[in-house]
Amino acid sequence: MDAVRPYVFQHSSRDLPKPAHVFNHEIVCFCLEDVELSVGDRILARCPDGRMLDGAILGMEVDHVAVDHVSAPPKVSVGCRVGFRARKTYSYVVVT
Protein backbone atom coordinates (compact mmCIF):
# COMPACT_ATOMS: atom_id res chain seq x y z
CA MET A 1 0.00 0.00 0.00
CA ASP A 2 2.90 2.37 0.74
CA ALA A 3 4.04 2.20 -2.90
CA VAL A 4 0.53 2.90 -4.24
CA ARG A 5 -0.25 5.98 -2.07
CA PRO A 6 1.80 8.50 -4.12
CA TYR A 7 0.12 7.34 -7.36
CA VAL A 8 -3.34 7.60 -5.83
CA PHE A 9 -2.51 11.02 -4.34
CA GLN A 10 -1.53 12.34 -7.77
CA HIS A 11 -3.88 10.55 -10.18
CA SER A 12 -6.96 9.14 -8.44
CA SER A 13 -7.90 11.82 -5.98
CA ARG A 14 -9.53 15.18 -5.58
CA ASP A 15 -7.83 17.99 -3.65
CA LEU A 16 -9.38 19.13 -0.42
CA PRO A 17 -8.86 22.71 0.79
CA LYS A 18 -6.32 23.52 3.46
CA PRO A 19 -7.89 22.59 6.82
CA ALA A 20 -9.43 25.43 8.82
CA HIS A 21 -8.79 23.58 12.10
CA VAL A 22 -7.61 20.22 13.43
CA PHE A 23 -8.82 19.06 16.85
CA ASN A 24 -7.14 16.33 18.93
CA HIS A 25 -5.28 15.09 15.82
CA GLU A 26 -8.46 13.31 14.70
CA ILE A 27 -11.02 15.93 13.60
CA VAL A 28 -10.13 17.84 10.43
CA CYS A 29 -12.36 20.82 9.56
CA PHE A 30 -12.67 21.83 5.92
CA CYS A 31 -14.58 24.66 4.23
CA LEU A 32 -15.75 22.86 1.08
CA GLU A 33 -16.70 24.73 -2.09
CA ASP A 34 -16.84 22.08 -4.82
CA VAL A 35 -16.46 18.62 -3.26
CA GLU A 36 -18.68 15.78 -2.09
CA LEU A 37 -17.70 13.73 0.96
CA SER A 38 -19.32 10.74 2.62
CA VAL A 39 -18.62 8.72 5.74
CA GLY A 40 -16.37 5.86 4.63
CA ASP A 41 -14.56 7.82 1.89
CA ARG A 42 -10.76 7.41 1.95
CA ILE A 43 -8.66 10.48 2.71
CA LEU A 44 -4.94 10.69 2.04
CA ALA A 45 -2.67 13.14 3.82
CA ARG A 46 0.78 14.20 2.64
CA CYS A 47 3.10 15.25 5.46
CA PRO A 48 5.63 18.06 4.96
CA ASP A 49 8.44 15.45 5.06
CA GLY A 50 6.84 13.52 2.16
CA ARG A 51 5.31 10.66 4.18
CA MET A 52 1.74 9.73 3.29
CA LEU A 53 -1.05 8.66 5.62
CA ASP A 54 -4.49 7.38 4.76
CA GLY A 55 -7.69 6.41 6.45
CA ALA A 56 -11.43 6.45 6.15
CA ILE A 57 -13.75 9.24 7.19
CA LEU A 58 -15.18 7.72 10.37
CA GLY A 59 -17.78 10.43 10.99
CA MET A 60 -18.79 13.94 9.92
CA GLU A 61 -20.58 16.91 11.44
CA VAL A 62 -22.05 20.10 10.02
CA ASP A 63 -23.03 22.71 12.62
CA HIS A 64 -22.66 20.09 15.41
CA VAL A 65 -25.09 17.71 13.68
CA ALA A 66 -23.88 14.30 12.52
CA VAL A 67 -24.26 13.74 8.78
CA ASP A 68 -23.39 10.88 6.43
CA HIS A 69 -22.86 12.97 3.29
CA VAL A 70 -22.09 16.58 2.35
CA SER A 71 -22.16 18.16 -1.08
CA ALA A 72 -20.82 21.56 -2.06
CA PRO A 73 -21.81 23.96 -3.62
CA PRO A 74 -23.15 25.74 -1.70
CA LYS A 75 -20.11 26.30 0.51
CA VAL A 76 -20.22 24.14 3.64
CA SER A 77 -17.97 23.79 6.69
CA VAL A 78 -17.59 20.19 7.81
CA GLY A 79 -15.65 18.41 10.53
CA CYS A 80 -14.36 14.97 9.55
CA ARG A 81 -13.12 12.40 12.06
CA VAL A 82 -10.35 10.49 10.29
CA GLY A 83 -8.63 7.19 10.93
CA PHE A 84 -5.09 8.57 11.24
CA ARG A 85 -3.19 11.20 13.23
CA ALA A 86 -4.05 14.48 11.46
CA ARG A 87 -2.29 17.84 11.49
CA LYS A 88 -3.14 21.24 10.02
CA THR A 89 0.15 21.33 8.07
CA TYR A 90 -0.73 18.28 5.94
CA SER A 91 -2.14 18.40 2.39
CA TYR A 92 -5.36 16.38 2.03
CA VAL A 93 -7.11 14.65 -0.85
CA VAL A 94 -10.13 12.39 -1.09
CA VAL A 95 -9.82 9.23 -3.17
CA THR A 96 -12.22 9.24 -6.12
N, CA, C and O of each residue as an XYZ file, in Angstrom:
384
protein
N       0.817     -1.197      0.000
C       0.000      0.000      0.000
C       0.861      1.262      0.000
O       0.491      2.268     -0.606
N       2.020      1.208      0.686
C       2.898      2.373      0.735
C       3.347      2.810     -0.655
O       3.474      4.007     -0.912
N       3.586      1.867     -1.545
C       4.036      2.198     -2.897
C       2.914      2.791     -3.744
O       3.182      3.559     -4.668
N       1.674      2.451     -3.447
C       0.530      2.904     -4.237
C       0.060      4.304     -3.821
O      -0.479      5.035     -4.653
N       0.251      4.690     -2.568
C      -0.252      5.980     -2.072
C       0.155      7.179     -2.927
O      -0.709      7.991     -3.259
N       1.442      7.331     -3.301
C       1.799      8.497     -4.118
C       1.055      8.548     -5.457
O       0.665      9.627     -5.903
N       0.854      7.390     -6.104
C       0.116      7.345     -7.363
C      -1.330      7.779     -7.146
O      -1.857      8.597     -7.901
N      -1.960      7.238     -6.129
C      -3.345      7.600     -5.829
C      -3.450      9.087     -5.506
O      -4.374      9.757     -5.967
N      -2.511      9.609     -4.716
C      -2.513     11.019     -4.336
C      -2.484     11.903     -5.577
O      -3.157     12.933     -5.622
N      -1.704     11.506     -6.589
C      -1.534     12.344     -7.769
C      -2.590     12.102     -8.836
O      -2.989     13.052     -9.510
N      -3.063     10.862     -9.019
C      -3.884     10.546    -10.182
C      -5.327     10.139     -9.889
O      -6.182     10.267    -10.765
N      -5.612      9.667     -8.717
C      -6.956      9.136     -8.436
C      -7.580      9.815     -7.237
O      -8.216      9.170     -6.403
N      -7.394     11.122     -7.155
C      -7.899     11.815     -5.978
C      -8.371     13.211     -6.354
O      -8.116     13.711     -7.450
N      -9.054     13.806     -5.423
C      -9.534     15.181     -5.581
C      -9.004     15.988     -4.404
O      -9.133     15.575     -3.252
N      -8.403     17.144     -4.699
C      -7.834     17.990     -3.653
C      -8.904     18.483     -2.687
O     -10.014     18.831     -3.091
N      -8.559     18.506     -1.438
C      -9.384     19.130     -0.421
C      -8.706     20.444     -0.026
O      -7.484     20.555     -0.114
N      -9.482     21.434      0.405
C      -8.859     22.705      0.790
C      -8.000     22.539      2.035
O      -8.120     21.560      2.771
N      -7.143     23.509      2.249
C      -6.323     23.522      3.463
C      -7.265     23.496      4.666
O      -8.257     24.225      4.679
N      -6.981     22.678      5.671
C      -7.891     22.590      6.815
C      -7.994     23.915      7.572
O      -7.002     24.618      7.763
N      -9.213     24.237      7.996
C      -9.430     25.431      8.818
C      -8.953     25.171     10.240
O      -8.378     26.057     10.874
N      -9.188     23.962     10.745
C      -8.789     23.576     12.099
C      -8.557     22.070     12.139
O      -9.086     21.325     11.315
N      -7.760     21.638     13.108
C      -7.609     20.217     13.428
C      -7.711     20.103     14.940
O      -6.991     20.787     15.669
N      -8.602     19.242     15.413
C      -8.819     19.061     16.846
C      -8.388     17.664     17.276
O      -8.776     16.672     16.660
N      -7.584     17.591     18.333
C      -7.144     16.329     18.929
C      -6.513     15.369     17.922
O      -6.555     14.154     18.118
N      -5.936     15.895     16.860
C      -5.283     15.094     15.825
C      -6.212     14.070     15.191
O      -5.742     13.105     14.589
N      -7.536     14.264     15.315
C      -8.456     13.307     14.698
C      -9.642     13.958     13.998
O     -10.309     13.297     13.202
N      -9.924     15.212     14.262
C     -11.020     15.929     13.604
C     -10.407     17.003     12.712
O      -9.741     17.920     13.194
N     -10.642     16.878     11.400
C     -10.132     17.844     10.434
C     -11.328     18.628      9.897
O     -12.287     18.041      9.396
N     -11.266     19.962     10.004
C     -12.365     20.823      9.560
C     -12.003     21.469      8.235
O     -10.969     22.127      8.112
N     -12.864     21.274      7.247
C     -12.672     21.834      5.916
C     -13.828     22.769      5.578
O     -14.957     22.547      6.014
N     -13.550     23.801      4.811
C     -14.581     24.656      4.226
C     -14.654     24.260      2.746
O     -13.843     24.697      1.931
N     -15.632     23.436      2.427
C     -15.747     22.864      1.080
C     -16.507     23.793      0.156
O     -17.502     24.403      0.548
N     -16.023     23.896     -1.092
C     -16.696     24.726     -2.086
C     -17.192     23.910     -3.276
O     -18.218     24.244     -3.868
N     -16.476     22.847     -3.631
C     -16.837     22.080     -4.824
C     -16.442     20.614     -4.664
O     -15.780     20.048     -5.534
N     -16.846     20.004     -3.559
C     -16.459     18.625     -3.260
C     -17.626     17.917     -2.584
O     -18.408     18.540     -1.866
N     -17.737     16.617     -2.817
C     -18.677     15.776     -2.089
C     -17.878     14.829     -1.207
O     -16.877     14.260     -1.640
N     -18.324     14.665      0.027
C     -17.699     13.728      0.959
C     -18.772     12.881      1.616
O     -19.888     13.343      1.853
N     -18.424     11.646      1.907
C     -19.320     10.742      2.619
C     -18.535      9.990      3.681
O     -17.329      9.781      3.547
N     -19.229      9.587      4.733
C     -18.617      8.720      5.737
C     -18.164      7.457      5.012
O     -18.916      6.882      4.226
N     -16.941      7.033      5.279
C     -16.372      5.857      4.628
C     -15.431      6.191      3.489
O     -14.630      5.342      3.097
N     -15.498      7.416      2.934
C     -14.561      7.817      1.887
C     -13.141      7.762      2.426
O     -12.920      7.998      3.614
N     -12.173      7.452      1.565
C     -10.763      7.411      1.949
C     -10.144      8.784      1.764
O     -10.326      9.425      0.729
N      -9.411      9.229      2.776
C      -8.661     10.481      2.708
C      -7.181     10.150      2.821
O      -6.768      9.342      3.653
N      -6.391     10.794      1.966
C      -4.939     10.689      2.043
C      -4.385     12.014      2.525
O      -4.901     13.077      2.178
N      -3.338     11.948      3.324
C      -2.669     13.143      3.818
C      -1.197     13.051      3.459
O      -0.560     12.019      3.670
N      -0.660     14.137      2.915
C       0.778     14.203      2.637
C       1.409     15.091      3.686
O       1.043     16.257      3.834
N       2.369     14.526      4.419
C       3.097     15.248      5.463
C       4.157     16.139      4.819
O       4.586     15.872      3.697
N       4.582     17.188      5.512
C       5.629     18.058      4.964
C       6.927     17.311      4.628
O       7.659     17.728      3.730
N       7.220     16.219      5.334
C       8.444     15.454      5.058
C       8.271     14.438      3.934
O       9.196     13.679      3.643
N       7.082     14.410      3.288
C       6.839     13.515      2.164
C       6.128     12.223      2.507
O       5.648     11.535      1.607
N       6.045     11.870      3.792
C       5.306     10.663      4.181
C       3.845     10.819      3.809
O       3.340     11.935      3.698
N       3.166      9.693      3.617
C       1.744      9.727      3.293
C       0.979      8.865      4.282
O       1.415      7.771      4.643
N      -0.158      9.369      4.710
C      -1.053      8.664      5.624
C      -2.405      8.517      4.940
O      -2.769      9.328      4.089
N      -3.137      7.493      5.311
C      -4.485      7.380      4.760
C      -5.401      6.727      5.771
O      -4.965      6.019      6.678
N      -6.672      6.985      5.590
C      -7.690      6.408      6.450
C      -9.062      6.811      5.970
O      -9.214      7.695      5.127
N     -10.046      6.156      6.516
C     -11.430      6.449      6.146
C     -11.970      7.613      6.962
O     -11.485      7.905      8.055
N     -12.982      8.270      6.411
C     -13.747      9.240      7.190
C     -14.649      8.418      8.106
O     -15.526      7.697      7.632
N     -14.438      8.524      9.398
C     -15.181      7.721     10.371
C     -16.480      8.378     10.800
O     -17.390      7.701     11.280
N     -16.577      9.687     10.633
C     -17.782     10.426     10.992
C     -17.651     11.862     10.522
O     -16.542     12.355     10.315
N     -18.787     12.538     10.352
C     -18.788     13.940      9.915
C     -19.861     14.708     10.663
O     -20.883     14.155     11.070
N     -19.599     16.017     10.836
C     -20.581     16.912     11.439
C     -20.611     18.226     10.687
O     -19.581     18.742     10.251
N     -21.820     18.757     10.546
C     -22.045     20.096     10.016
C     -22.867     20.833     11.062
O     -23.964     20.394     11.410
N     -22.353     21.940     11.565
C     -23.032     22.715     12.619
C     -23.413     21.836     13.810
O     -24.527     21.936     14.326
N     -22.487     20.973     14.248
C     -22.655     20.093     15.411
C     -23.756     19.048     15.235
O     -24.284     18.525     16.217
N     -24.099     18.748     13.986
C     -25.088     17.714     13.683
C     -24.405     16.646     12.835
O     -23.806     16.956     11.805
N     -24.493     15.397     13.266
C     -23.880     14.296     12.523
C     -24.570     14.128     11.171
O     -25.797     14.144     11.077
N     -23.755     13.966     10.129
C     -24.258     13.737      8.777
C     -23.470     12.592      8.159
O     -22.351     12.294      8.577
N     -24.073     11.953      7.152
C     -23.389     10.878      6.435
C     -22.794     11.343      5.118
O     -21.913     10.684      4.566
N     -23.273     12.487      4.606
C     -22.855     12.970      3.289
C     -22.972     14.488      3.250
O     -23.922     15.056      3.787
N     -22.004     15.142      2.615
C     -22.091     16.578      2.346
C     -21.747     16.806      0.890
O     -20.927     16.096      0.308
N     -22.390     17.815      0.310
C     -22.164     18.164     -1.080
C     -22.045     19.668     -1.196
O     -22.901     20.399     -0.697
N     -21.004     20.136     -1.842
C     -20.820     21.561     -2.064
C     -20.618     21.763     -3.565
O     -19.903     20.961     -4.166
N     -21.199     22.783     -4.218
C     -21.814     23.957     -3.617
C     -23.199     23.670     -3.071
O     -23.784     22.647     -3.427
N     -23.748     24.522     -2.225
C     -23.152     25.742     -1.698
C     -22.020     25.415     -0.728
O     -21.856     24.275     -0.294
N     -21.247     26.444     -0.404
C     -20.114     26.298      0.505
C     -20.600     25.736      1.838
O     -21.626     26.160      2.368
N     -19.841     24.769      2.373
C     -20.224     24.138      3.636
C     -18.963     23.864      4.467
O     -17.936     23.438      3.940
N     -19.065     24.115      5.758
C     -17.973     23.791      6.685
C     -18.303     22.464      7.349
O     -19.394     22.287      7.892
N     -17.359     21.535      7.304
C     -17.590     20.190      7.815
C     -16.396     19.746      8.644
O     -15.247     20.037      8.312
N     -16.686     19.039      9.721
C     -15.651     18.406     10.532
C     -15.651     16.925     10.230
O     -16.695     16.275     10.296
N     -14.490     16.383      9.898
C     -14.365     14.967      9.550
C     -13.450     14.279     10.556
O     -12.306     14.688     10.753
N     -13.965     13.232     11.188
C     -13.121     12.404     12.060
C     -12.451     11.368     11.172
O     -13.122     10.601     10.482
N     -11.107     11.351     11.194
C     -10.347     10.495     10.291
C      -9.637      9.387     11.060
O      -9.449      9.471     12.274
N      -9.253      8.361     10.333
C      -8.628      7.193     10.930
C      -7.112      7.244     10.956
O      -6.465      6.204     10.837
N      -6.535      8.413     11.106
C      -5.090      8.565     11.242
C      -4.823      9.830     12.041
O      -5.740     10.610     12.298
N      -3.576     10.035     12.433
C      -3.190     11.200     13.233
C      -3.043     12.413     12.319
O      -2.071     12.505     11.568
N      -3.989     13.336     12.372
C      -4.055     14.480     11.458
C      -3.352     15.703     12.027
O      -3.232     15.864     13.242
N      -2.895     16.552     11.132
C      -2.291     17.837     11.490
C      -2.716     18.883     10.466
O      -3.026     18.559      9.319
N      -2.725     20.130     10.893
C      -3.137     21.238     10.024
C      -2.138     21.460      8.893
O      -2.517     21.989      7.848
N      -0.890     21.078      9.065
C       0.148     21.328      8.068
C       0.145     20.318      6.924
O       0.908     20.484      5.972
N      -0.682     19.283      6.983
C      -0.730     18.277      5.941
C      -1.570     18.761      4.762
O      -2.437     19.621      4.918
N      -1.302     18.194      3.569
C      -2.138     18.396      2.386
C      -3.085     17.203      2.305
O      -2.663     16.064      2.506
N      -4.355     17.453      2.015
C      -5.357     16.380      2.027
C      -6.021     16.229      0.672
O      -6.254     17.208     -0.037
N      -6.325     14.973      0.321
C      -7.110     14.651     -0.855
C      -8.105     13.563     -0.475
O      -7.904     12.821      0.486
N      -9.180     13.485     -1.251
C     -10.134     12.389     -1.093
C      -9.993     11.489     -2.307
O      -9.913     11.977     -3.434
N      -9.962     10.192     -2.091
C      -9.817      9.232     -3.168
C     -11.127      9.160     -3.940
O     -12.202      9.020     -3.356
N     -11.019      9.260     -5.275
C     -12.217      9.243     -6.118
C     -12.419      7.883     -6.761
O     -13.381      7.689     -7.504
